[in-house]
């Protein structure tokens, strides 16, 4: 099991609280980082680490889905 950092936990908590809907990158920057100037690269690294921690197959995620150029969706349940 991988340990989450406090920021990764906050990110996961925010995503699960807003499951099954598009969560924009801007929204994540404002609510998780409290900062409009965090880079996409930083967000991508944290999303990758979350996927490694919670996804069965991080290369083919079923929980944290990328919505290209928009943000992410956290899919609750079995992903179907």
Residue pairs with C-beta under 8 A, 6 or more apart in sequence:
1 53
2 49
2 52
2 53
4 12
4 49
4 50
4 53
5 49
7 32
7 33
7 46
8 46
8 49
8 50
8 53
10 32
11 28
11 32
11 46
11 47
11 50
12 50
12 54
14 23
14 28
14 31
14 32
15 23
15 50
15 64
15 72
15 74
16 74
16 76
18 74
19 73
19 74
19 75
19 76
20 73
20 74
20 75
20 76
21 73
22 67
22 70
22 71
22 72
22 73
23 71
23 72
23 73
23 74
24 70
24 71
25 40
25 43
25 70
25 71
25 72
26 36
26 71
27 71
28 43
28 71
28 72
29 35
29 36
29 37
29 38
29 43
30 36
33 42
47 64
47 66
47 72
48 58
50 64
51 58
51 61
51 63
51 64
52 58
54 63
54 64
55 61
55 62
55 63
55 64
56 62
62 75
62 78
62 79
63 74
63 75
63 79
64 72
64 73
64 74
64 75
65 72
65 73
65 74
65 75
66 72
67 73
